[in-house]
Amino acid sequence: MGPRTRPSPASRGGGFLVGLVAGLAVLLIAGLLAVTTYYWVQIPFLKFTLQAGQCKWGPPLAGVYLSGRLQLVDRCKTVAGTVDCLKLEPDGDYHVRLRVDDQYAALLKPANELQTCTGHTGPHLVVEIIPQHPEGILFRTNNADAGGFNDPSRPAPGDHITVSGPYVIDTNSLHRILYQGRAAENWAEIHPAWAIRVDHPAAPGQPNDYGPSFGESG
């Protein structure tokens, strides 16, 4: 039996480097898959109940009908302000007109000037709470079940709230028709609202004077 040949230090070092590179590659691929899943993969039958300041797993506009009309600016934004009025729209969404706190004023666009409440002139940020379940025929894809989250509770007029959800620009040019020729497209929204926290409840008996109404929807 001949003498055994021991692996040289160079070959041992080479094997270690190969193993190290392979391990790092596996970690990198796993990380990329995790990030991709977090941002863009909707997990069926899984619904999240979120708190203000938290972001939802999966596509940010999941559950919103005709989401191509919305320009995604920030997939998860948290904003605070006072609810001046809210209204149920034909598509099942509740439009909340939010008078944002001063530090969020930069989020408003010129078209938000049209978002007013009686006794509270604009601009208001639009916060949209979509239906929890499919409703009707035309807007059955518009629901939080499809978006993978549980709807937040609706606030009351006068509540000071903190809300989280995608920050988008509604580019629908049909708003010019609904708003009687006004430049109403490209207003800013939190749509859909994933979480709402009431920081300071309104005093009892606050009116909900939504207006003027130009027949808007969306």
LUMBALUM-280984 format. One record per residue (C-alpha): x, y, z; residue in three letters. Coordinates in nm, 2 decimals. Layout:
REC, xx, yy, zz, residuo
REC, X, Y, Z, ALA
...
***
This chain:
REC, xx, yy, zz, residuo
REC, 0.00, 0.00, 0.00, MET
REC, 0.15, 0.33, -0.11, GLY
REC, 0.17, 0.64, 0.09, PRO
REC, -0.14, 0.85, 0.11, ARG
REC, -0.14, 1.18, -0.07, THR
REC, -0.26, 1.47, 0.14, ARG
REC, -0.45, 1.76, -0.03, PRO
REC, -0.23, 2.06, -0.06, SER
REC, -0.32, 2.38, 0.13, PRO
REC, -0.40, 2.54, -0.20, ALA
REC, -0.66, 2.28, -0.29, SER
REC, -0.82, 2.30, 0.05, ARG
REC, -0.84, 2.67, 0.03, GLY
REC, -1.00, 2.65, -0.32, GLY
REC, -1.27, 2.41, -0.19, GLY
REC, -1.35, 2.65, 0.09, PHE
REC, -1.38, 2.94, -0.15, LEU
REC, -1.61, 2.74, -0.38, VAL
REC, -1.83, 2.65, -0.09, GLY
REC, -1.84, 3.01, 0.04, LEU
REC, -1.93, 3.15, -0.30, VAL
REC, -2.20, 2.88, -0.34, ALA
REC, -2.35, 2.97, 0.00, GLY
REC, -2.35, 3.34, -0.08, LEU
REC, -2.52, 3.27, -0.41, ALA
REC, -2.79, 3.07, -0.24, VAL
REC, -2.84, 3.35, 0.02, LEU
REC, -2.86, 3.61, -0.26, LEU
REC, -3.12, 3.42, -0.46, ILE
REC, -3.33, 3.36, -0.15, ALA
REC, -3.31, 3.73, -0.07, GLY
REC, -3.42, 3.83, -0.42, LEU
REC, -3.70, 3.58, -0.41, LEU
REC, -3.82, 3.71, -0.07, ALA
REC, -3.81, 4.08, -0.19, VAL
REC, -3.99, 3.99, -0.52, THR
REC, -4.25, 3.80, -0.33, THR
REC, -4.30, 4.08, -0.08, TYR
REC, -4.35, 4.34, -0.34, TYR
REC, -4.52, 4.17, -0.63, TRP
REC, -4.67, 3.82, -0.54, VAL
REC, -5.02, 3.80, -0.41, GLN
REC, -5.06, 3.50, -0.18, ILE
REC, -5.42, 3.35, -0.23, PRO
REC, -5.65, 3.33, 0.07, PHE
REC, -5.41, 3.52, 0.30, LEU
REC, -5.54, 3.84, 0.44, LYS
REC, -5.35, 4.08, 0.67, PHE
REC, -5.49, 4.31, 0.94, THR
REC, -5.26, 4.60, 0.94, LEU
REC, -5.19, 4.88, 1.19, GLN
REC, -5.11, 5.24, 1.09, ALA
REC, -4.75, 5.26, 0.98, GLY
REC, -4.74, 4.90, 0.85, GLN
REC, -4.71, 4.80, 0.49, CYS
REC, -4.89, 4.52, 0.31, LYS
REC, -4.73, 4.22, 0.16, TRP
REC, -4.77, 4.18, -0.22, GLY
REC, -4.87, 4.41, -0.50, PRO
REC, -4.97, 4.74, -0.35, PRO
REC, -5.27, 4.80, -0.58, LEU
REC, -5.42, 4.45, -0.55, ALA
REC, -5.79, 4.47, -0.50, GLY
REC, -5.83, 4.80, -0.69, VAL
REC, -6.03, 4.79, -1.01, TYR
REC, -5.87, 4.93, -1.32, LEU
REC, -5.55, 5.00, -1.13, SER
REC, -5.37, 5.12, -1.44, GLY
REC, -5.55, 5.46, -1.40, ARG
REC, -5.35, 5.51, -1.08, LEU
REC, -4.98, 5.62, -1.10, GLN
REC, -4.80, 5.46, -0.81, LEU
REC, -4.57, 5.71, -0.64, VAL
REC, -4.50, 5.53, -0.31, ASP
REC, -4.61, 5.18, -0.24, ARG
REC, -4.66, 5.25, 0.13, CYS
REC, -4.71, 5.59, 0.28, LYS
REC, -4.83, 5.70, 0.62, THR
REC, -5.02, 6.03, 0.65, VAL
REC, -5.20, 6.21, 0.93, ALA
REC, -5.48, 6.47, 0.93, GLY
REC, -5.84, 6.55, 1.01, THR
REC, -6.14, 6.40, 0.84, VAL
REC, -6.37, 6.68, 0.72, ASP
REC, -6.62, 6.46, 0.53, CYS
REC, -6.67, 6.12, 0.37, LEU
REC, -6.90, 5.97, 0.11, LYS
REC, -7.00, 5.63, -0.03, LEU
REC, -6.93, 5.62, -0.41, GLU
REC, -7.11, 5.41, -0.68, PRO
REC, -6.81, 5.18, -0.71, ASP
REC, -6.84, 5.09, -0.34, GLY
REC, -6.54, 5.30, -0.22, ASP
REC, -6.57, 5.54, 0.07, TYR
REC, -6.40, 5.86, -0.02, HIS
REC, -6.25, 6.03, 0.29, VAL
REC, -6.15, 6.39, 0.24, ARG
REC, -5.85, 6.44, 0.47, LEU
REC, -5.73, 6.78, 0.57, ARG
REC, -5.36, 6.68, 0.61, VAL
REC, -5.14, 6.80, 0.88, ASP
REC, -4.89, 7.07, 0.77, ASP
REC, -4.60, 6.83, 0.73, GLN
REC, -4.78, 6.64, 0.46, TYR
REC, -4.89, 6.94, 0.25, ALA
REC, -4.63, 6.86, -0.01, ALA
REC, -4.83, 6.54, -0.10, LEU
REC, -5.12, 6.75, -0.23, LEU
REC, -5.16, 6.83, -0.61, LYS
REC, -5.34, 7.12, -0.77, PRO
REC, -5.64, 6.90, -0.85, ALA
REC, -5.68, 6.83, -0.48, ASN
REC, -5.82, 7.19, -0.45, GLU
REC, -6.14, 7.04, -0.59, LEU
REC, -6.17, 6.80, -0.30, GLN
REC, -6.37, 7.01, -0.06, THR
REC, -6.63, 6.97, 0.22, CYS
REC, -6.90, 7.22, 0.31, THR
REC, -6.74, 7.46, 0.56, GLY
REC, -6.39, 7.33, 0.48, HIS
REC, -6.24, 7.45, 0.16, THR
REC, -5.98, 7.24, -0.01, GLY
REC, -5.73, 7.10, -0.07, PRO
REC, -5.80, 6.76, 0.08, HIS
REC, -5.61, 6.44, 0.03, LEU
REC, -5.85, 6.17, -0.09, VAL
REC, -5.83, 5.85, 0.12, VAL
REC, -6.02, 5.56, -0.04, GLU
REC, -6.16, 5.26, 0.16, ILE
REC, -6.25, 4.99, -0.08, ILE
REC, -6.53, 4.73, -0.02, PRO
REC, -6.42, 4.43, 0.18, GLN
REC, -6.61, 4.18, -0.04, HIS
REC, -6.71, 4.18, -0.41, PRO
REC, -7.02, 4.38, -0.47, GLU
REC, -7.26, 4.43, -0.76, GLY
REC, -7.16, 4.34, -1.12, ILE
REC, -6.95, 4.63, -1.26, LEU
REC, -6.70, 4.66, -0.98, PHE
REC, -6.66, 4.30, -0.85, ARG
REC, -6.28, 4.31, -0.87, THR
REC, -6.28, 4.61, -0.64, ASN
REC, -6.25, 4.45, -0.29, ASN
REC, -6.00, 4.41, -0.01, ALA
REC, -6.05, 4.03, -0.01, ASP
REC, -5.87, 4.03, -0.35, ALA
REC, -5.61, 4.27, -0.21, GLY
REC, -5.52, 4.04, 0.07, GLY
REC, -5.61, 4.26, 0.36, PHE
REC, -5.89, 4.34, 0.60, ASN
REC, -6.05, 4.68, 0.56, ASP
REC, -5.99, 4.94, 0.83, PRO
REC, -6.29, 5.08, 1.02, SER
REC, -6.43, 5.40, 0.87, ARG
REC, -6.35, 5.72, 1.06, PRO
REC, -6.61, 5.98, 1.15, ALA
REC, -6.61, 6.34, 1.04, PRO
REC, -6.39, 6.54, 1.28, GLY
REC, -6.16, 6.25, 1.37, ASP
REC, -5.79, 6.31, 1.36, HIS
REC, -5.64, 6.00, 1.20, ILE
REC, -5.32, 5.83, 1.08, THR
REC, -5.37, 5.63, 0.76, VAL
REC, -5.13, 5.40, 0.57, SER
REC, -5.16, 5.27, 0.21, GLY
REC, -5.02, 5.33, -0.14, PRO
REC, -4.97, 5.70, -0.23, TYR
REC, -5.10, 5.73, -0.59, VAL
REC, -5.20, 5.99, -0.85, ILE
REC, -5.54, 5.93, -1.01, ASP
REC, -5.48, 6.01, -1.37, THR
REC, -5.84, 5.95, -1.49, ASN
REC, -5.91, 6.22, -1.74, SER
REC, -6.29, 6.15, -1.72, LEU
REC, -6.28, 6.35, -1.40, HIS
REC, -6.29, 6.66, -1.62, ARG
REC, -6.63, 6.56, -1.74, ILE
REC, -6.76, 6.47, -1.39, LEU
REC, -6.62, 6.80, -1.26, TYR
REC, -6.78, 7.01, -1.53, GLN
REC, -6.46, 7.08, -1.73, GLY
REC, -6.24, 7.15, -1.43, ARG
REC, -5.88, 7.01, -1.44, ALA
REC, -5.97, 6.74, -1.20, ALA
REC, -5.74, 6.46, -1.31, GLU
REC, -5.41, 6.39, -1.13, ASN
REC, -5.53, 6.44, -0.78, TRP
REC, -5.34, 6.26, -0.50, ALA
REC, -5.48, 5.97, -0.30, GLU
REC, -5.41, 5.70, -0.05, ILE
REC, -5.57, 5.42, -0.24, HIS
REC, -5.65, 5.17, -0.10, PRO
REC, -5.63, 5.25, 0.27, ALA
REC, -5.48, 4.95, 0.44, TRP
REC, -5.49, 5.08, 0.80, ALA
REC, -5.65, 5.38, 0.98, ILE
REC, -5.59, 5.47, 1.34, ARG
REC, -5.81, 5.73, 1.51, VAL
REC, -5.57, 5.95, 1.72, ASP
REC, -5.82, 6.20, 1.85, HIS
REC, -6.19, 6.12, 1.81, PRO
REC, -6.43, 6.39, 1.70, ALA
REC, -6.67, 6.55, 1.94, ALA
REC, -7.02, 6.40, 1.91, PRO
REC, -7.26, 6.54, 1.65, GLY
REC, -7.00, 6.65, 1.39, GLN
REC, -7.18, 6.70, 1.05, PRO
REC, -7.08, 6.51, 0.74, ASN
REC, -7.12, 6.78, 0.47, ASP
REC, -6.97, 6.64, 0.16, TYR
REC, -6.97, 6.89, -0.12, GLY
REC, -7.00, 7.03, -0.36, PRO
REC, -7.06, 6.71, -0.55, SER
REC, -7.00, 6.69, -0.92, PHE
REC, -7.09, 6.32, -0.95, GLY
REC, -6.74, 6.20, -0.90, GLU
REC, -6.65, 5.83, -0.87, SER
REC, -6.33, 5.64, -0.85, GLY
***
